[in-house]
């Protein structure tokens, strides 16, 4: 049996043209941890040469601090492009049988499409699919996912 959980007031940070070296990536997350900020969803695109895009989410209450951290990252890496999107919601679908059920992601994402959701990010594990949507799409997206599952 599946569970749906929701977390509101989530900020999405995307670092475009970020160095793809694991040491640099680790240092980004260490700098964030040093500020006492918890990182939740993380997604990285495959490297394109020496760079990739790295996105992650933090609680909205950390907005001011994460902006300062991003400014510090730009000081050491001026070609880094940063985008910030606040006011998002994380919808997580958890089902221990997910890894044995073909089409689970298709159902969740099709339901979000039927709700015309503005999906900002998707992350998965063996038993969890999490999508980040704008606040305005929260209720309709959850409703459509429940109907689909």
C-alpha positions as a printed Julia matrix, in Angstrom:
149×3 Matrix{Float64}:
  0.0    0.0     0.0
  1.33   3.41   -0.93
  1.65   6.55    1.16
  1.69  10.14   -0.07
  3.45  12.81    1.94
  3.68  16.53    1.25
  6.2   19.13    2.34
  5.43  22.77    1.61
  7.65  25.85    1.41
 10.54  24.21   -0.41
 13.23  26.18   -2.24
 14.91  24.76   -5.34
 18.49  25.79   -6.07
 20.08  24.97   -9.44
 23.76  25.43  -10.14
 24.27  25.53  -13.91
 27.69  24.9   -15.42
 28.91  23.64  -12.07
 32.24  21.82  -11.99
 31.53  18.1   -12.32
 34.41  16.99  -10.08
 33.14  15.12   -7.04
 35.48  17.08   -4.76
 33.84  20.36   -5.85
 30.36  18.89   -5.5
 31.19  17.61   -2.02
 32.56  21.03   -1.06
 29.27  22.68   -2.11
 27.3   20.4     0.18
 29.85  20.8     2.98
 29.51  24.59    2.77
 25.73  24.21    3.03
 26.02  21.77    5.95
 28.39  24.15    7.73
 25.54  26.69    7.7
 23.23  24.17    9.38
 21.07  23.74    6.28
 19.54  20.36    5.49
 19.53  19.41    1.81
 16.73  17.16    0.61
 16.24  16.33   -3.07
 19.43  16.21   -5.15
 19.69  15.79   -8.91
 22.72  16.06  -11.19
 22.76  15.98  -14.98
 25.42  13.87  -16.7
 28.66  15.81  -17.1
 29.2   17.75  -20.29
 32.96  17.96  -20.37
 34.11  19.46  -17.06
 30.65  20.76  -16.08
 27.18  19.57  -15.17
 24.03  21.02  -13.67
 23.35  20.33  -10.01
 19.98  20.95   -8.36
 18.86  20.45   -4.78
 16.14  21.57   -2.4
 16.19  23.19    1.04
 13.49  24.38    3.41
 12.05  27.76    2.55
 13.08  29.09    5.97
 16.72  28.74    4.81
 16.15  31.0     1.79
 18.25  33.94    3.01
 21.17  31.81    4.15
 21.22  29.72    0.97
 21.31  32.9    -1.12
 24.4   34.01    0.81
 26.01  30.58    0.29
 25.26  30.79   -3.44
 26.87  34.23   -3.61
 29.99  32.79   -1.97
 30.0   29.94   -4.51
 29.88  32.51   -7.33
 32.87  34.34   -5.85
 35.02  31.22   -6.21
 33.44  30.16   -9.52
 32.32  33.27  -11.49
 31.04  31.28  -14.49
 28.54  29.47  -12.27
 24.93  30.33  -13.11
 22.5   30.05  -10.2
 18.73  29.89  -10.31
 16.5   29.91   -7.24
 12.83  29.0    -7.11
 10.96  29.34   -3.81
  7.4   28.49   -2.85
  7.45  24.9    -4.1
  6.0   21.72   -2.62
  7.47  18.24   -2.5
  5.06  15.37   -3.09
  6.47  11.95   -2.22
  4.87   8.64   -3.08
  6.26   5.78   -1.02
  5.47   2.14   -1.73
  7.66  -0.79   -0.66
  6.43  -2.68   -3.75
  7.42   0.09   -6.17
 10.62  -1.6    -7.31
  8.61  -4.69   -8.27
  5.83  -2.79  -10.04
  6.54  -1.78  -13.66
  4.91   1.49  -14.67
  4.77   3.1   -11.23
  6.67   6.18  -12.34
  4.54   6.35  -15.47
  1.37   6.44  -13.36
  2.66   9.15  -11.02
  4.03  11.34  -13.81
  0.95  10.82  -16.01
 -1.23  11.88  -13.08
  0.89  15.02  -12.66
  0.55  15.69  -16.39
 -3.24  15.34  -16.18
 -3.19  17.91  -13.38
 -1.11  20.19  -15.65
  1.49  20.37  -12.89
  4.51  22.6   -13.22
  7.08  19.98  -12.19
 10.39  21.52  -11.16
 12.26  18.34  -10.19
 11.9   14.57   -9.94
 13.93  12.23   -7.74
 13.47   8.53   -7.09
 14.69   5.63   -5.03
 13.74   1.96   -5.06
 10.51   2.65   -3.17
  9.94   6.41   -3.51
  9.11   8.92   -6.23
  9.29  12.57   -5.24
  8.2   15.44   -7.42
  8.62  19.13   -6.77
  5.7   21.26   -7.94
  4.73  24.88   -7.54
  2.38  25.62   -4.63
 -0.56  26.37   -6.94
 -0.43  22.81   -8.34
 -0.21  20.96   -5.03
 -3.83  20.0    -4.38
 -4.72  18.99   -7.94
 -1.52  16.98   -8.31
 -2.05  15.02   -5.09
 -5.68  14.42   -6.08
 -4.7   13.08   -9.51
 -1.95  10.86   -8.09
 -4.4    9.36   -5.58
 -6.86   8.69   -8.38
 -4.18   7.05  -10.53
 -2.89   4.73   -7.82
